Amino acid sequence: MTTKLTLTVEKSTIEKAKFYARNTGRSLSELVERYLETITLDDKPAISGKLKGIVGAVKLPEDFNEEKELRTYFENKHL
């Protein structure tokens, strides 16, 4: 059984989500439903064999700042 849900979301986020949904041939409702299903799973998602093989292969320094590295990467990429 389906039921109606009212959400309050930033307009720009809704526009981007609608664009994404349209380009992937899905509805916005379907995207939200799938996301909610994913985050409410009782079990941890299964890790593929390929991913299991590389987990732990890279050792990062203690002071590694993922946000800073991503920001630097995208700044350089789009300059």
N, C-alpha and C positions, 0 to 999 in steps of 0.2 A: 504494500500500500504506500502511495506517495502522499506527501503533505507539503503545503506551502511553507516557505521559510523567508522571512524578511531579514536582510542584512544591511548594515551601514558600513560602506566601504568607500575609500577615497575615489573620486571620480576618475582620476588618471589610472588608477589600478584597474577599475572596471573596464575602461576603454582598452587597456592593454590586454586584459584577460579575454575580452570579447574578440579582439583581433586574433589572439592566439587560438581561441576556440574555433573561430571561423576558418583559419588557415590549417587547422588539423582535422576539420570535418566533424567537430563535436559541438555540443551546446555548452553554454556556461554552466547550466545546471548539472550536466554530466561531469564536468571538471570538478565542481565543488563536491559533488557526491563521491566521486572517486577519491578525492583528497581526504575527505572525512573518513571514508572507509579505510584508507591507508593508515592514517594516524591513530585509528582506534582499534587496530589489530591487536589481539591478545598476544600473539606470537611475534617474535623477532623475525624480520624478513630473512629468507634463506640467502646465503652468500654463495654465489656461483663458484665453481671450481677454479676458474681463472682468477677470480678476485682473491680467493683463499690463498692462491699461490704467490700473490704479491703483497699480501698484508704483512706489514712489518719489514718489508724489504728496504724501505727508506728510513733512515734515522735523521730526525731533524734536531737542530740545536735547541737547548732549553729555552732560549730567548726568541725563538721563531715566532714572528707575528704574521699570521696568515692574512689578516685584513690589509696590512701594510704591503705585503708582497703582491696581493691581488690588485690593489690600487695602483701600485707602480707598474705592474704588467699592463693593465688596461690603459693607463696614461701613456705609456710608451707605444702601445699598439695603435692608439688612435691619434697620435701626433703627426 
